[in-house]
Structures are given as structure tokens and as C-alpha cells.
């Protein structure tokens, strides 16, 4: 099943091993035996994919975190699409 991240409240799948590192997060998916290295921006996006925030909320959170004039909607959409392709979202 494909998740349309623009129309819902994305949430990270269960069972991932998430570890904080100096410049972001390292996420291990035991189902696929893949490791994902997330930079600071992707880490914020990933961290707020809890099912409570929609894509606009997430873009606003990222914009606030980096003191941006405008929420980075396109960048957040791209990040969410990558997470979806990698099977990290439900």
C-alpha cells in the first residue's frame, strides 16, 4: 500500500532502531536490514512523524527550528517522499 503523505498525518513505522548521533539520527530497519543516516533537517522531520502532525505542520516546525522566513514545504515533501519510498512511514 502506498502512503499519500500529502493527505494524511505521517507516522513512523514500528520496530525501527533509532539512535541520536552528533549531526542527526541513525535509523536501522531490521525488516529490510537497512541503515539510514538522517541529517539535522531530516531528523526533525522524522521526529515529528508521529501521526499528530500533517505535512504543513511539519514544514512549519522545520521552518521554526531553522529560523526560516517561510516553511520549507517542498523540502519537507521531498523528505517525506523519501521516507515513504524507504518504508519508514506507515
PDB file of N, CA, C and O in Angstrom, chain B, residues numbered from 101:
ATOM      1  N   UNK B 101       0.833  -1.178   0.000  1.00  0.00           N
ATOM      2  CA  UNK B 101       0.000   0.000   0.000  1.00  0.00           C
ATOM      3  C   UNK B 101       0.878   1.242   0.000  1.00  0.00           C
ATOM      4  O   UNK B 101       1.824   1.328   0.783  1.00  0.00           O
ATOM      5  N   UNK B 102       0.583   2.195  -0.857  1.00  0.00           N
ATOM      6  CA  UNK B 102       1.332   3.436  -0.931  1.00  0.00           C
ATOM      7  C   UNK B 102       0.692   4.471  -0.024  1.00  0.00           C
ATOM      8  O   UNK B 102      -0.530   4.616  -0.001  1.00  0.00           O
ATOM      9  N   UNK B 103       1.510   5.182   0.715  1.00  0.00           N
ATOM     10  CA  UNK B 103       1.037   6.217   1.617  1.00  0.00           C
ATOM     11  C   UNK B 103       1.101   7.552   0.890  1.00  0.00           C
ATOM     12  O   UNK B 103       2.146   7.912   0.347  1.00  0.00           O
ATOM     13  N   UNK B 104      -0.002   8.289   0.875  1.00  0.00           N
ATOM     14  CA  UNK B 104      -0.011   9.630   0.308  1.00  0.00           C
ATOM     15  C   UNK B 104       0.291  10.596   1.435  1.00  0.00           C
ATOM     16  O   UNK B 104      -0.607  11.001   2.174  1.00  0.00           O
ATOM     17  N   UNK B 105       1.566  10.967   1.567  1.00  0.00           N
ATOM     18  CA  UNK B 105       1.976  11.784   2.702  1.00  0.00           C
ATOM     19  C   UNK B 105       1.441  13.202   2.636  1.00  0.00           C
ATOM     20  O   UNK B 105       1.483  13.911   3.641  1.00  0.00           O
ATOM     21  N   UNK B 106       0.942  13.639   1.496  1.00  0.00           N
ATOM     22  CA  UNK B 106       0.401  14.989   1.420  1.00  0.00           C
ATOM     23  C   UNK B 106      -1.028  15.057   1.943  1.00  0.00           C
ATOM     24  O   UNK B 106      -1.536  16.152   2.182  1.00  0.00           O
ATOM     25  N   UNK B 107      -1.688  13.920   2.125  1.00  0.00           N
ATOM     26  CA  UNK B 107      -3.096  13.932   2.505  1.00  0.00           C
ATOM     27  C   UNK B 107      -3.352  13.376   3.897  1.00  0.00           C
ATOM     28  O   UNK B 107      -4.511  13.221   4.284  1.00  0.00           O
ATOM     29  N   UNK B 108      -2.320  13.074   4.651  1.00  0.00           N
ATOM     30  CA  UNK B 108      -2.553  12.490   5.963  1.00  0.00           C
ATOM     31  C   UNK B 108      -1.542  13.008   6.979  1.00  0.00           C
ATOM     32  O   UNK B 108      -0.821  13.976   6.739  1.00  0.00           O
ATOM     33  N   UNK B 109      -1.519  12.356   8.072  1.00  0.00           N
ATOM     34  CA  UNK B 109      -0.598  12.678   9.151  1.00  0.00           C
ATOM     35  C   UNK B 109       0.437  11.546   9.225  1.00  0.00           C
ATOM     36  O   UNK B 109       0.182  10.522   9.859  1.00  0.00           O
ATOM     37  N   UNK B 110       1.589  11.719   8.590  1.00  0.00           N
ATOM     38  CA  UNK B 110       2.558  10.630   8.519  1.00  0.00           C
ATOM     39  C   UNK B 110       3.040  10.183   9.895  1.00  0.00           C
ATOM     40  O   UNK B 110       3.199  10.983  10.817  1.00  0.00           O
ATOM     41  N   UNK B 111       3.263   8.883   9.995  1.00  0.00           N
ATOM     42  CA  UNK B 111       3.773   8.300  11.229  1.00  0.00           C
ATOM     43  C   UNK B 111       4.851   7.283  10.875  1.00  0.00           C
ATOM     44  O   UNK B 111       4.742   6.554   9.889  1.00  0.00           O
ATOM     45  N   UNK B 112       5.875   7.252  11.686  1.00  0.00           N
ATOM     46  CA  UNK B 112       6.983   6.319  11.502  1.00  0.00           C
ATOM     47  C   UNK B 112       6.496   4.911  11.822  1.00  0.00           C
ATOM     48  O   UNK B 112       5.702   4.719  12.743  1.00  0.00           O
ATOM     49  N   UNK B 113       6.970   3.931  11.065  1.00  0.00           N
ATOM     50  CA  UNK B 113       6.597   2.546  11.313  1.00  0.00           C
ATOM     51  C   UNK B 113       7.193   2.068  12.638  1.00  0.00           C
ATOM     52  O   UNK B 113       8.204   2.591  13.107  1.00  0.00           O
ATOM     53  N   UNK B 114       6.558   1.086  13.214  1.00  0.00           N
ATOM     54  CA  UNK B 114       7.051   0.495  14.458  1.00  0.00           C
ATOM     55  C   UNK B 114       8.246  -0.406  14.173  1.00  0.00           C
ATOM     56  O   UNK B 114       8.410  -0.905  13.060  1.00  0.00           O
ATOM     57  N   UNK B 115       9.063  -0.603  15.172  1.00  0.00           N
ATOM     58  CA  UNK B 115      10.143  -1.576  15.088  1.00  0.00           C
ATOM     59  C   UNK B 115      11.468  -1.044  14.595  1.00  0.00           C
ATOM     60  O   UNK B 115      12.404  -1.820  14.401  1.00  0.00           O
ATOM     61  N   UNK B 116      11.580   0.265  14.383  1.00  0.00           N
ATOM     62  CA  UNK B 116      12.843   0.838  13.934  1.00  0.00           C
ATOM     63  C   UNK B 116      13.751   1.087  15.138  1.00  0.00           C
ATOM     64  O   UNK B 116      13.277   1.428  16.222  1.00  0.00           O
ATOM     65  N   UNK B 117      15.038   0.917  14.943  1.00  0.00           N
ATOM     66  CA  UNK B 117      16.030   1.216  15.978  1.00  0.00           C
ATOM     67  C   UNK B 117      16.594   2.594  15.649  1.00  0.00           C
ATOM     68  O   UNK B 117      17.312   2.755  14.661  1.00  0.00           O
ATOM     69  N   UNK B 118      16.271   3.586  16.472  1.00  0.00           N
ATOM     70  CA  UNK B 118      16.653   4.970  16.214  1.00  0.00           C
ATOM     71  C   UNK B 118      17.673   5.408  17.254  1.00  0.00           C
ATOM     72  O   UNK B 118      17.453   5.271  18.457  1.00  0.00           O
ATOM     73  N   UNK B 119      18.801   5.940  16.769  1.00  0.00           N
ATOM     74  CA  UNK B 119      19.857   6.407  17.657  1.00  0.00           C
ATOM     75  C   UNK B 119      20.291   7.806  17.261  1.00  0.00           C
ATOM     76  O   UNK B 119      20.511   8.097  16.085  1.00  0.00           O
ATOM     77  N   UNK B 120      20.409   8.662  18.259  1.00  0.00           N
ATOM     78  CA  UNK B 120      20.859  10.031  18.017  1.00  0.00           C
ATOM     79  C   UNK B 120      22.373  10.038  17.884  1.00  0.00           C
ATOM     80  O   UNK B 120      23.078   9.393  18.659  1.00  0.00           O
ATOM     81  N   UNK B 121      22.866  10.773  16.896  1.00  0.00           N
ATOM     82  CA  UNK B 121      24.293  10.985  16.703  1.00  0.00           C
ATOM     83  C   UNK B 121      24.531  12.487  16.658  1.00  0.00           C
ATOM     84  O   UNK B 121      23.581  13.270  16.659  1.00  0.00           O
ATOM     85  N   UNK B 122      25.781  12.884  16.617  1.00  0.00           N
ATOM     86  CA  UNK B 122      26.142  14.297  16.704  1.00  0.00           C
ATOM     87  C   UNK B 122      25.394  15.184  15.711  1.00  0.00           C
ATOM     88  O   UNK B 122      24.955  16.275  16.075  1.00  0.00           O
ATOM     89  N   UNK B 123      25.242  14.741  14.479  1.00  0.00           N
ATOM     90  CA  UNK B 123      24.662  15.593  13.446  1.00  0.00           C
ATOM     91  C   UNK B 123      23.325  15.095  12.912  1.00  0.00           C
ATOM     92  O   UNK B 123      22.931  15.457  11.803  1.00  0.00           O
ATOM     93  N   UNK B 124      22.622  14.268  13.684  1.00  0.00           N
ATOM     94  CA  UNK B 124      21.322  13.791  13.230  1.00  0.00           C
ATOM     95  C   UNK B 124      20.907  12.502  13.900  1.00  0.00           C
ATOM     96  O   UNK B 124      21.073  12.323  15.106  1.00  0.00           O
ATOM     97  N   UNK B 125      20.361  11.601  13.091  1.00  0.00           N
ATOM     98  CA  UNK B 125      19.893  10.306  13.593  1.00  0.00           C
ATOM     99  C   UNK B 125      20.398   9.189  12.690  1.00  0.00           C
ATOM    100  O   UNK B 125      20.613   9.379  11.493  1.00  0.00           O
ATOM    101  N   UNK B 126      20.579   8.033  13.290  1.00  0.00           N
ATOM    102  CA  UNK B 126      20.831   6.805  12.545  1.00  0.00           C
ATOM    103  C   UNK B 126      19.633   5.906  12.814  1.00  0.00           C
ATOM    104  O   UNK B 126      19.306   5.612  13.964  1.00  0.00           O
ATOM    105  N   UNK B 127      18.984   5.474  11.738  1.00  0.00           N
ATOM    106  CA  UNK B 127      17.782   4.654  11.842  1.00  0.00           C
ATOM    107  C   UNK B 127      18.061   3.307  11.184  1.00  0.00           C
ATOM    108  O   UNK B 127      18.417   3.236  10.008  1.00  0.00           O
ATOM    109  N   UNK B 128      17.892   2.244  11.961  1.00  0.00           N
ATOM    110  CA  UNK B 128      18.074   0.891  11.430  1.00  0.00           C
ATOM    111  C   UNK B 128      16.705   0.233  11.303  1.00  0.00           C
ATOM    112  O   UNK B 128      15.914   0.214  12.245  1.00  0.00           O
ATOM    113  N   UNK B 129      16.449  -0.302  10.120  1.00  0.00           N
ATOM    114  CA  UNK B 129      15.196  -1.013   9.869  1.00  0.00           C
ATOM    115  C   UNK B 129      15.514  -2.509   9.808  1.00  0.00           C
ATOM    116  O   UNK B 129      16.057  -2.986   8.812  1.00  0.00           O
ATOM    117  N   UNK B 130      15.177  -3.251  10.871  1.00  0.00           N
ATOM    118  CA  UNK B 130      15.506  -4.678  10.892  1.00  0.00           C
ATOM    119  C   UNK B 130      14.742  -5.494   9.843  1.00  0.00           C
ATOM    120  O   UNK B 130      15.192  -6.569   9.447  1.00  0.00           O
ATOM    121  N   UNK B 131      13.591  -4.989   9.395  1.00  0.00           N
ATOM    122  CA  UNK B 131      12.823  -5.717   8.378  1.00  0.00           C
ATOM    123  C   UNK B 131      13.545  -5.757   7.042  1.00  0.00           C
ATOM    124  O   UNK B 131      13.457  -6.744   6.311  1.00  0.00           O
ATOM    125  N   UNK B 132      14.262  -4.681   6.725  1.00  0.00           N
ATOM    126  CA  UNK B 132      14.976  -4.600   5.448  1.00  0.00           C
ATOM    127  C   UNK B 132      16.486  -4.712   5.624  1.00  0.00           C
ATOM    128  O   UNK B 132      17.223  -4.785   4.640  1.00  0.00           O
ATOM    129  N   UNK B 133      16.951  -4.725   6.872  1.00  0.00           N
ATOM    130  CA  UNK B 133      18.374  -4.750   7.202  1.00  0.00           C
ATOM    131  C   UNK B 133      19.092  -3.559   6.571  1.00  0.00           C
ATOM    132  O   UNK B 133      20.202  -3.684   6.053  1.00  0.00           O
ATOM    133  N   UNK B 134      18.427  -2.394   6.628  1.00  0.00           N
ATOM    134  CA  UNK B 134      18.999  -1.166   6.067  1.00  0.00           C
ATOM    135  C   UNK B 134      19.223  -0.144   7.165  1.00  0.00           C
ATOM    136  O   UNK B 134      18.462  -0.059   8.129  1.00  0.00           O
ATOM    137  N   UNK B 135      20.295   0.634   6.995  1.00  0.00           N
ATOM    138  CA  UNK B 135      20.621   1.715   7.908  1.00  0.00           C
ATOM    139  C   UNK B 135      20.418   3.032   7.154  1.00  0.00           C
ATOM    140  O   UNK B 135      20.850   3.171   6.010  1.00  0.00           O
ATOM    141  N   UNK B 136      19.764   3.983   7.794  1.00  0.00           N
ATOM    142  CA  UNK B 136      19.503   5.290   7.208  1.00  0.00           C
ATOM    143  C   UNK B 136      20.167   6.350   8.076  1.00  0.00           C
ATOM    144  O   UNK B 136      19.939   6.403   9.285  1.00  0.00           O
ATOM    145  N   UNK B 137      20.988   7.193   7.461  1.00  0.00           N
ATOM    146  CA  UNK B 137      21.656   8.280   8.161  1.00  0.00           C
ATOM    147  C   UNK B 137      20.900   9.572   7.851  1.00  0.00           C
ATOM    148  O   UNK B 137      20.874  10.015   6.703  1.00  0.00           O
ATOM    149  N   UNK B 138      20.295  10.165   8.850  1.00  0.00           N
ATOM    150  CA  UNK B 138      19.484  11.363   8.656  1.00  0.00           C
ATOM    151  C   UNK B 138      20.242  12.595   9.146  1.00  0.00           C
ATOM    152  O   UNK B 138      20.736  12.625  10.272  1.00  0.00           O
ATOM    153  N   UNK B 139      20.326  13.608   8.285  1.00  0.00           N
ATOM    154  CA  UNK B 139      20.957  14.857   8.694  1.00  0.00           C
ATOM    155  C   UNK B 139      20.028  15.591   9.658  1.00  0.00           C
ATOM    156  O   UNK B 139      18.958  15.090  10.004  1.00  0.00           O
ATOM    157  N   UNK B 140      20.442  16.774  10.084  1.00  0.00           N
ATOM    158  CA  UNK B 140      19.671  17.511  11.099  1.00  0.00           C
ATOM    159  C   UNK B 140      18.245  17.809  10.633  1.00  0.00           C
ATOM    160  O   UNK B 140      17.294  17.647  11.397  1.00  0.00           O
ATOM    161  N   UNK B 141      18.098  18.242   9.385  1.00  0.00           N
ATOM    162  CA  UNK B 141      16.767  18.567   8.876  1.00  0.00           C
ATOM    163  C   UNK B 141      15.891  17.330   8.794  1.00  0.00           C
ATOM    164  O   UNK B 141      14.759  17.337   9.278  1.00  0.00           O
ATOM    165  N   UNK B 142      16.405  16.266   8.186  1.00  0.00           N
ATOM    166  CA  UNK B 142      15.639  15.025   8.064  1.00  0.00           C
ATOM    167  C   UNK B 142      15.310  14.457   9.443  1.00  0.00           C
ATOM    168  O   UNK B 142      14.257  13.847   9.628  1.00  0.00           O
ATOM    169  N   UNK B 143      16.197  14.652  10.400  1.00  0.00           N
ATOM    170  CA  UNK B 143      15.953  14.169  11.765  1.00  0.00           C
ATOM    171  C   UNK B 143      14.763  14.859  12.398  1.00  0.00           C
ATOM    172  O   UNK B 143      13.970  14.224  13.093  1.00  0.00           O
ATOM    173  N   UNK B 144      14.632  16.170  12.160  1.00  0.00           N
ATOM    174  CA  UNK B 144      13.476  16.897  12.698  1.00  0.00           C
ATOM    175  C   UNK B 144      12.202  16.373  12.051  1.00  0.00           C
ATOM    176  O   UNK B 144      11.219  16.090  12.735  1.00  0.00           O
ATOM    177  N   UNK B 145      12.225  16.248  10.734  1.00  0.00           N
ATOM    178  CA  UNK B 145      11.045  15.740  10.020  1.00  0.00           C
ATOM    179  C   UNK B 145      10.669  14.364  10.565  1.00  0.00           C
ATOM    180  O   UNK B 145       9.507  14.124  10.894  1.00  0.00           O
ATOM    181  N   UNK B 146      11.637  13.467  10.661  1.00  0.00           N
ATOM    182  CA  UNK B 146      11.415  12.107  11.146  1.00  0.00           C
ATOM    183  C   UNK B 146      10.835  12.127  12.562  1.00  0.00           C
ATOM    184  O   UNK B 146       9.900  11.388  12.872  1.00  0.00           O
ATOM    185  N   UNK B 147      11.394  12.969  13.403  1.00  0.00           N
ATOM    186  CA  UNK B 147      10.986  13.011  14.809  1.00  0.00           C
ATOM    187  C   UNK B 147       9.554  13.463  15.006  1.00  0.00           C
ATOM    188  O   UNK B 147       8.919  13.078  15.988  1.00  0.00           O
ATOM    189  N   UNK B 148       9.029  14.272  14.093  1.00  0.00           N
ATOM    190  CA  UNK B 148       7.656  14.738  14.255  1.00  0.00           C
ATOM    191  C   UNK B 148       6.658  13.955  13.410  1.00  0.00           C
ATOM    192  O   UNK B 148       5.485  14.320  13.333  1.00  0.00           O
ATOM    193  N   UNK B 149       7.118  12.885  12.782  1.00  0.00           N
ATOM    194  CA  UNK B 149       6.204  11.975  12.076  1.00  0.00           C
ATOM    195  C   UNK B 149       5.606  11.023  13.100  1.00  0.00           C
ATOM    196  O   UNK B 149       5.984   9.855  13.193  1.00  0.00           O
ATOM    197  N   UNK B 150       4.668  11.555  13.861  1.00  0.00           N
ATOM    198  CA  UNK B 150       4.064  10.802  14.958  1.00  0.00           C
ATOM    199  C   UNK B 150       2.570  10.583  14.766  1.00  0.00           C
ATOM    200  O   UNK B 150       1.883  10.100  15.666  1.00  0.00           O
ATOM    201  N   UNK B 151       2.072  10.946  13.579  1.00  0.00           N
ATOM    202  CA  UNK B 151       0.653  10.800  13.305  1.00  0.00           C
ATOM    203  C   UNK B 151      -0.180  11.974  13.779  1.00  0.00           C
ATOM    204  O   UNK B 151      -1.365  12.056  13.457  1.00  0.00           O
ATOM    205  N   UNK B 152       0.413  12.885  14.538  1.00  0.00           N
ATOM    206  CA  UNK B 152      -0.319  14.032  15.058  1.00  0.00           C
ATOM    207  C   UNK B 152      -0.155  15.276  14.192  1.00  0.00           C
ATOM    208  O   UNK B 152      -0.946  16.214  14.290  1.00  0.00           O
ATOM    209  N   UNK B 153       0.877  15.283  13.341  1.00  0.00           N
ATOM    210  CA  UNK B 153       1.170  16.457  12.520  1.00  0.00           C
ATOM    211  C   UNK B 153       0.943  16.150  11.043  1.00  0.00           C
ATOM    212  O   UNK B 153       1.299  15.077  10.557  1.00  0.00           O
ATOM    213  N   UNK B 154       0.341  17.114  10.334  1.00  0.00           N
ATOM    214  CA  UNK B 154       0.247  16.950   8.887  1.00  0.00           C
ATOM    215  C   UNK B 154       1.484  17.581   8.240  1.00  0.00           C
ATOM    216  O   UNK B 154       2.340  18.135   8.929  1.00  0.00           O
ATOM    217  N   UNK B 155       1.567  17.492   6.908  1.00  0.00           N
ATOM    218  CA  UNK B 155       2.763  17.945   6.214  1.00  0.00           C
ATOM    219  C   UNK B 155       3.002  19.435   6.423  1.00  0.00           C
ATOM    220  O   UNK B 155       4.151  19.860   6.541  1.00  0.00           O
ATOM    221  N   UNK B 156       1.943  20.233   6.471  1.00  0.00           N
ATOM    222  CA  UNK B 156       2.096  21.676   6.701  1.00  0.00           C
ATOM    223  C   UNK B 156       2.637  21.952   8.104  1.00  0.00           C
ATOM    224  O   UNK B 156       3.488  22.823   8.287  1.00  0.00           O
ATOM    225  N   UNK B 157       2.138  21.204   9.096  1.00  0.00           N
ATOM    226  CA  UNK B 157       2.652  21.342  10.469  1.00  0.00           C
ATOM    227  C   UNK B 157       4.146  21.044  10.498  1.00  0.00           C
ATOM    228  O   UNK B 157       4.927  21.776  11.106  1.00  0.00           O
ATOM    229  N   UNK B 158       4.530  19.960   9.835  1.00  0.00           N
ATOM    230  CA  UNK B 158       5.936  19.548   9.836  1.00  0.00           C
ATOM    231  C   UNK B 158       6.801  20.616   9.183  1.00  0.00           C
ATOM    232  O   UNK B 158       7.878  20.926   9.692  1.00  0.00           O
ATOM    233  N   UNK B 159       6.355  21.182   8.075  1.00  0.00           N
ATOM    234  CA  UNK B 159       7.112  22.244   7.404  1.00  0.00           C
ATOM    235  C   UNK B 159       7.256  23.461   8.318  1.00  0.00           C
ATOM    236  O   UNK B 159       8.322  24.074   8.365  1.00  0.00           O
ATOM    237  N   UNK B 160       6.196  23.813   9.040  1.00  0.00           N
ATOM    238  CA  UNK B 160       6.280  24.942   9.971  1.00  0.00           C
ATOM    239  C   UNK B 160       7.271  24.656  11.095  1.00  0.00           C
ATOM    240  O   UNK B 160       8.031  25.539  11.493  1.00  0.00           O
ATOM    241  N   UNK B 161       7.267  23.436  11.603  1.00  0.00           N
ATOM    242  CA  UNK B 161       8.201  23.060  12.682  1.00  0.00           C
ATOM    243  C   UNK B 161       9.642  23.167  12.194  1.00  0.00           C
ATOM    244  O   UNK B 161      10.499  23.698  12.901  1.00  0.00           O
ATOM    245  N   UNK B 162       9.912  22.667  10.992  1.00  0.00           N
ATOM    246  CA  UNK B 162      11.266  22.754  10.427  1.00  0.00           C
ATOM    247  C   UNK B 162      11.644  24.223  10.214  1.00  0.00           C
ATOM    248  O   UNK B 162      12.759  24.631  10.539  1.00  0.00           O
ATOM    249  N   UNK B 163      10.723  25.010   9.673  1.00  0.00           N
ATOM    250  CA  UNK B 163      10.992  26.427   9.456  1.00  0.00           C
ATOM    251  C   UNK B 163      11.329  27.153  10.743  1.00  0.00           C
ATOM    252  O   UNK B 163      12.248  27.971  10.781  1.00  0.00           O
ATOM    253  N   UNK B 164      10.589  26.855  11.791  1.00  0.00           N
ATOM    254  CA  UNK B 164      10.857  27.463  13.095  1.00  0.00           C
ATOM    255  C   UNK B 164      12.209  27.016  13.647  1.00  0.00           C
ATOM    256  O   UNK B 164      12.954  27.830  14.192  1.00  0.00           O
ATOM    257  N   UNK B 165      12.525  25.741  13.511  1.00  0.00           N
ATOM    258  CA  UNK B 165      13.787  25.204  14.034  1.00  0.00           C
ATOM    259  C   UNK B 165      15.000  25.881  13.405  1.00  0.00           C
ATOM    260  O   UNK B 165      16.036  26.035  14.052  1.00  0.00           O
ATOM    261  N   UNK B 166      14.870  26.283  12.145  1.00  0.00           N
ATOM    262  CA  UNK B 166      15.987  26.893  11.431  1.00  0.00           C
ATOM    263  C   UNK B 166      15.784  28.390  11.195  1.00  0.00           C
ATOM    264  O   UNK B 166      16.500  28.998  10.400  1.00  0.00           O
ATOM    265  N   UNK B 167      14.811  28.980  11.883  1.00  0.00           N
ATOM    266  CA  UNK B 167      14.527  30.422  11.781  1.00  0.00           C
ATOM    267  C   UNK B 167      14.372  30.887  10.339  1.00  0.00           C
ATOM    268  O   UNK B 167      14.932  31.910   9.945  1.00  0.00           O
ATOM    269  N   UNK B 168      13.606  30.126   9.552  1.00  0.00           N
ATOM    270  CA  UNK B 168      13.369  30.466   8.151  1.00  0.00           C
ATOM    271  C   UNK B 168      12.200  31.429   8.033  1.00  0.00           C
ATOM    272  O   UNK B 168      11.287  31.415   8.858  1.00  0.00           O
ATOM    273  N   UNK B 169      12.231  32.259   7.010  1.00  0.00           N
ATOM    274  CA  UNK B 169      11.137  33.200   6.768  1.00  0.00           C
ATOM    275  C   UNK B 169       9.859  32.488   6.341  1.00  0.00           C
ATOM    276  O   UNK B 169       8.756  32.907   6.689  1.00  0.00           O
ATOM    277  N   UNK B 170      10.021  31.417   5.589  1.00  0.00           N
ATOM    278  CA  UNK B 170       8.887  30.639   5.077  1.00  0.00           C
ATOM    279  C   UNK B 170       9.107  29.155   5.391  1.00  0.00           C
ATOM    280  O   UNK B 170      10.248  28.693   5.369  1.00  0.00           O
ATOM    281  N   UNK B 171       8.054  28.407   5.680  1.00  0.00           N
ATOM    282  CA  UNK B 171       8.207  26.960   5.888  1.00  0.00           C
ATOM    283  C   UNK B 171       8.727  26.301   4.607  1.00  0.00           C
ATOM    284  O   UNK B 171       8.270  26.640   3.515  1.00  0.00           O
ATOM    285  N   UNK B 172       9.668  25.371   4.722  1.00  0.00           N
ATOM    286  CA  UNK B 172      10.237  24.702   3.543  1.00  0.00           C
ATOM    287  C   UNK B 172       9.355  23.548   3.064  1.00  0.00           C
ATOM    288  O   UNK B 172       9.732  22.381   3.169  1.00  0.00           O
ATOM    289  N   UNK B 173       8.184  23.887   2.539  1.00  0.00           N
ATOM    290  CA  UNK B 173       7.185  22.890   2.179  1.00  0.00           C
ATOM    291  C   UNK B 173       7.732  21.885   1.156  1.00  0.00           C
ATOM    292  O   UNK B 173       7.575  20.678   1.339  1.00  0.00           O
ATOM    293  N   UNK B 174       8.366  22.365   0.091  1.00  0.00           N
ATOM    294  CA  UNK B 174       8.873  21.460  -0.946  1.00  0.00           C
ATOM    295  C   UNK B 174       9.935  20.511  -0.387  1.00  0.00           C
ATOM    296  O   UNK B 174       9.936  19.322  -0.704  1.00  0.00           O
ATOM    297  N   UNK B 175      10.836  21.037   0.441  1.00  0.00           N
ATOM    298  CA  UNK B 175      11.884  20.195   1.023  1.00  0.00           C
ATOM    299  C   UNK B 175      11.292  19.137   1.951  1.00  0.00           C
ATOM    300  O   UNK B 175      11.734  17.988   1.953  1.00  0.00           O
ATOM    301  N   UNK B 176      10.300  19.526   2.733  1.00  0.00           N
ATOM    302  CA  UNK B 176       9.650  18.570   3.636  1.00  0.00           C
ATOM    303  C   UNK B 176       8.902  17.515   2.828  1.00  0.00           C
ATOM    304  O   UNK B 176       8.955  16.331   3.160  1.00  0.00           O
ATOM    305  N   UNK B 177       8.210  17.930   1.776  1.00  0.00           N
ATOM    306  CA  UNK B 177       7.520  16.957   0.918  1.00  0.00           C
ATOM    307  C   UNK B 177       8.501  15.952   0.328  1.00  0.00           C
ATOM    308  O   UNK B 177       8.220  14.754   0.279  1.00  0.00           O
ATOM    309  N   UNK B 178       9.649  16.443  -0.118  1.00  0.00           N
ATOM    310  CA  UNK B 178      10.676  15.553  -0.686  1.00  0.00           C
ATOM    311  C   UNK B 178      11.209  14.594   0.370  1.00  0.00           C
ATOM    312  O   UNK B 178      11.409  13.410   0.097  1.00  0.00           O
ATOM    313  N   UNK B 179      11.434  15.099   1.557  1.00  0.00           N
ATOM    314  CA  UNK B 179      11.918  14.254   2.651  1.00  0.00           C
ATOM    315  C   UNK B 179      10.881  13.181   2.999  1.00  0.00           C
ATOM    316  O   UNK B 179      11.232  12.012   3.162  1.00  0.00           O
ATOM    317  N   UNK B 180       9.620  13.567   3.113  1.00  0.00           N
ATOM    318  CA  UNK B 180       8.563  12.606   3.416  1.00  0.00           C
ATOM    319  C   UNK B 180       8.436  11.564   2.309  1.00  0.00           C
ATOM    320  O   UNK B 180       8.219  10.385   2.589  1.00  0.00           O
ATOM    321  N   UNK B 181       8.568  11.987   1.066  1.00  0.00           N
ATOM    322  CA  UNK B 181       8.502  11.044  -0.056  1.00  0.00           C
ATOM    323  C   UNK B 181       9.647  10.038   0.019  1.00  0.00           C
ATOM    324  O   UNK B 181       9.465   8.856  -0.275  1.00  0.00           O
ATOM    325  N   UNK B 182      10.820  10.510   0.410  1.00  0.00           N
ATOM    326  CA  UNK B 182      11.968   9.600   0.568  1.00  0.00           C
ATOM    327  C   UNK B 182      11.703   8.611   1.687  1.00  0.00           C
ATOM    328  O   UNK B 182      11.942   7.414   1.528  1.00  0.00           O
ATOM    329  N   UNK B 183      11.207   9.105   2.828  1.00  0.00           N
ATOM    330  CA  UNK B 183      10.876   8.202   3.927  1.00  0.00           C
ATOM    331  C   UNK B 183       9.851   7.162   3.481  1.00  0.00           C
ATOM    332  O   UNK B 183       9.951   5.989   3.843  1.00  0.00           O
ATOM    333  N   UNK B 184       8.871   7.593   2.697  1.00  0.00           N
ATOM    334  CA  UNK B 184       7.849   6.678   2.199  1.00  0.00           C
ATOM    335  C   UNK B 184       8.482   5.606   1.303  1.00  0.00           C
ATOM    336  O   UNK B 184       8.220   4.416   1.478  1.00  0.00           O
ATOM    337  N   UNK B 185       9.311   6.028   0.348  1.00  0.00           N
ATOM    338  CA  UNK B 185       9.980   5.074  -0.558  1.00  0.00           C
ATOM    339  C   UNK B 185      10.824   4.066   0.213  1.00  0.00           C
ATOM    340  O   UNK B 185      10.921   2.901  -0.172  1.00  0.00           O
ATOM    341  N   UNK B 186      11.431   4.520   1.299  1.00  0.00           N
ATOM    342  CA  UNK B 186      12.305   3.659   2.091  1.00  0.00           C
ATOM    343  C   UNK B 186      11.527   2.795   3.082  1.00  0.00           C
ATOM    344  O   UNK B 186      12.125   1.994   3.800  1.00  0.00           O
ATOM    345  N   UNK B 187      10.207   2.946   3.131  1.00  0.00           N
ATOM    346  CA  UNK B 187       9.390   2.127   4.014  1.00  0.00           C
ATOM    347  C   UNK B 187       9.421   2.542   5.474  1.00  0.00           C
ATOM    348  O   UNK B 187       9.133   1.738   6.361  1.00  0.00           O
ATOM    349  N   UNK B 188       9.769   3.799   5.723  1.00  0.00           N
ATOM    350  CA  UNK B 188       9.868   4.269   7.098  1.00  0.00           C
ATOM    351  C   UNK B 188       8.570   4.862   7.635  1.00  0.00           C
ATOM    352  O   UNK B 188       8.454   5.125   8.832  1.00  0.00           O
ATOM    353  N   UNK B 189       7.582   5.076   6.741  1.00  0.00           N
ATOM    354  CA  UNK B 189       6.308   5.631   7.168  1.00  0.00           C
ATOM    355  C   UNK B 189       5.192   4.617   7.001  1.00  0.00           C
ATOM    356  O   UNK B 189       5.232   3.769   6.110  1.00  0.00           O
ATOM    357  N   UNK B 190       4.193   4.718   7.873  1.00  0.00           N
ATOM    358  CA  UNK B 190       3.005   3.854   7.746  1.00  0.00           C
ATOM    359  C   UNK B 190       1.827   4.640   7.243  1.00  0.00           C
ATOM    360  O   UNK B 190       0.741   4.085   7.074  1.00  0.00           O
TER     361      UNK B 190
END
